[in-house]
Amino acid sequence: MRNRNYKHYLLVIGIYLLATIFGLWSWNTLSELYNLPHAQYKHALAVFFLLLMLKWGLSPGGRLLGRDCGRNHEPKNH
């Protein structure tokens, strides 16, 4: 039987939400200083999702397609 520990997932979601809130706050603070448009929370979520997609798509270790996961490999000492 698997041990389903959702504490890790809740921690990651909480950190993600805090990062989006702080990102929105910092953008709106800078936008007041430089007369830029204000952002809404949905814009902050969209930016963070875009950054995650770029990270997963461009990083060499982020791709799961095409990996063999160690199956059907011969040992390296041959």
C-alpha positions, -999 to +999 in steps of 0.1 A: +000+000+000+013+034-009+019+061+017+000+091+003+016+121+018+000+153+005+020+176+027+047+181+000+021+190-026+004+215-003+038+231+005+046+235-032+012+250-039+015+273-009+050+285-020+037+290-056+007+311-044+030+332-022+054+338-051+025+350-073+013+373-046+047+388-040+053+390-078+021+409-082+029+432-053+064+440-066+051+447-101+024+470-089+050+488-067+074+493-096+045+503-119+037+532-096+073+544-097+077+542-134+041+549-146+036+514-159+001+497-161-011+479-130-015+441-131-042+419-117-038+386-100-047+367-131-018+383-149+006+372-122-007+337-124-003+337-162+033+349-160+043+323-135+026+295-156+045+308-186+078+307-167+071+271-156+062+260-191+094+276-204+115+260-177+100+225-184+103+230-222+138+244-224+156+226-196+173+193-207+162+175-175+126+187-177+115+165-206+099+132-198+092+122-234+119+101-250+135+090-218+140+053-213+140+054-174+169+029-172+150-001-187+166-024-213+201-010-208+232-030-206+255-025-177+284-001-184+311-026-174+307-046-206 
